[in-house]
Amino acid sequence: MIARIFALALMVAPAVSQAQGSLNMLCAPASDWCEAIAAAFQRDTGIRVAMARKSTGEILAQLRAEAQNPRTDLWFGGSAETHLVAAEMNLLQAYTSPNMAGLHDWARELHRMSNGRCVGVSSGAIALVWNRELIARRNLPVPRSWADLLNPAYRGEIQLPNPNSSGTAYTIIAGLIQLWDEERAFAYLRRLHANVNAYTRSGAAPMQAVARGETAVAVSFNMETISQQQAGFPIEMGYPEEGTSYEVACMSIVRGARNLAQARRFYDWYLTPAAMDIGPRVNQFHAPAHRDATPDPRIADMSGIRLIPYDFALFGEAATRRRILERWDREVGALPR
């Protein structure tokens, strides 16, 4: 009898596992983090996860292309502004998780602002990043401000991301506009162009180039820079004296998701301390959205950074984003190299 029960259990187990279904996820943060949360969710729930890592702008473009026949269920990570643009385009659907109560106010505010179509999952600030060995070898000054980056000594030494594909780049430009005004920000970017050696597709690529010693200076998020520091690369960072922008990274469910129940389950699963504690274990140091996530001294204290009052509503409007990207293409991206 016991043998028959055991045999029956073996026959039923695959069917139960299969019944958990699958989830198609697009993920914007570093691959290590994306892979870790996908694996943990699959282990905890039995739901199979098909995950692809792409830059924020690329994810938005894919969701727009799939709008009439969505193949993606859940979008994890990437700047709030891009999620808000997607919400305005009716690419996302509303969901309120029962786990919302444990989140910081800034995470819940994005849920309110988007009419429930995204929620904040992490935060980080824009920093100036440099390779200390290259800076010393080339006798370059350490950058302390946005103004410092215009120094002719940095000609060909700075790498930045392209805002058409990178949410990081859009956050940088939107921050400069809010720090000064749009005319001054674009005048600055045109002057800075002379010192830039490349505009990369990915927001993390310039910082990674600094870590590898391929370029001396970049502008990037602090949490990604900390990951490179913890990995032992000779990379340093500081925050611009004038002030800097920051992001709230979000999570959203795609409108028309084929695996809606599984997407909601991931949404609920991630909005817990245990899920948010996965990041530091894979060398990712984003400030978590849950109040009860385990404190980690390697995560930057956002309260100690001079942050500008960032207007997510304005810079998350589709028309604002489109106008800024078109202007960047026309006035900066088209400049001769």
Buried (B, 14 or more C-beta within 10 A) or exposed (E): EEEEEEEEEEEEEEEEEEEBBBBBBBBBBBEBBBBBBBEBBBEEBEBBBBBEBBBBBBBBBBBEEBBEEBBBBBBBBBBBBBBBBBBBBEBBBBBEBEBBEBBBEBBBBBBEBBEBBBBBBBBBBBBBBBBBEBBEEEEBEEBBBBEBBBBEEBEEBBBBBBBBBBBBBBBBBBBBBBBBEBEEBBEBBEEBBBBBBBBBBBBBBBBBBBBEBBBBBBBBBBBBBBBBBEEEBBBBBBBBBBBBBBBBBBBBBBBBBBBBEBBBBBBBBBBBBBBBBBBBEBBBBBBBBBEEBEEEEEBBEBEEBEBBEBBBBBBBBBEBBEEBBEBBEEBBBEEEE
